[in-house]
Amino acid sequence: MAPVITPVKTSAGFPSATTVVIIGGGIVGLTAALTLAERNIPVVVLEKGHLAGEQSSRNLGWVRKTSRLAEDIPLALAADRLWAEMNERTGSDVGYRQAGIMFTSRSEAQLAVHERWLQSVAHLGLDSRLLSRQQINGLVPEGLEPWAGGIYTPSDGRAEPTRAASAIASAAIARGAVVVEHCAVRALALSAGRVSGVVTEQGEIRCERVLLAGGVWSRRFLGNHGVSLATLPLICTVMRTRPLAGPTEIAVGAPDFSFRKHIDGGFIVTQRGALDAALTLDHLLLGSRYLPQLRAQRSALRISLGRPFIRDLALARRWRADRLSPFERVRTLDPAANAALNQEAITNLCAAWPVFKQAQLAEAWAGVIDVTPDSNPYIGAVAALPGLTVATGFSGHGFGTSPAAGQLAADLVTDSTPLIDPAPYRVDR
């Protein structure tokens, strides 16, 4: 089960017409809605299940620049600024803490990866720096691991997924946005080849523009309109401990575990070196586009073939707008947590920092990540469907950049000056 988010009082109905419809009530879509509402642009957010029910509440909560591709750094820098303003903007504590993120290496080869990344972003003026074993021990004491070194970015941070999306949604509603849960969008309405509205399970809404922020569902939605979007699903398993006197406020990523402080005093822990790859038809259809990633990360993938393949086949890939859609058949993707991966993570963590031997499990969950071939999201117009913009494919690190990604999407939807250069995120790249 997903973590329980802060409740939001959403709308019971929606208008027959608006300016912008956003498909998907995750954190990116909600931030776009808040941005539009602040600009007095009428906007309706439609969520098939409940707000932030999938990856927006299930992610690790990291807000980082470290290890992002150089072309993705401007979005992350803009997000840092927007996260720092989010409490004031929403009137709620979203749990943002600029406490730093550190990645540790067990070998010179692993450390060399961080060195190459640091060189690739040297022109961007980040505060990232390489660390020796002694410096790691100084920042995160009581450790036993003989690290080869690491990399540390003090200006990286964290926020709370169970709080942030709710706060953003409530702020958007307070400024006039309409947010509707349990209302799936079945298809786009088109007039003269251009988007003119959306058809939902509760009726049609006319609009001028649509933003698709449907996460892992975006590929299936677009496929029904004859547009192929390259994303594949991977599953990340996560656990939260009960409050514990841990060694640091810094978030730490090692090759086979990671941890960061939770706002209640516990820790969010995952097996950073392993993701479940439950094969679906899309893995077979798109797999060749992901060969470079597969070669680089094969050891991190726990590939399996089983029930997820059958369940995926059972969901329609084409349907009529007046018929039940896949989004009504599956309101929320809720994969089972992989207890073995969580046990690996905590075992590896305890060997490195024995203080975690005192950790007690509070809850565990898993979430489905939509991954693109180059790990950058798609944020931009869909040429084949004028009037449609997408913001999807965040590849497991969308929460951190969500304030900036949502604002950039809002800029592009309304033909405003974009927050940053959107070129790296073009849909047709």
Summary of the structure (lengths in Angstrom):
residues: 429
radius of gyration: 21.0
end to end distance: 35.7
largest distance: 66.2
contacts: 1521
relative contact order: 0.20
helix: 36%
strand: 24%
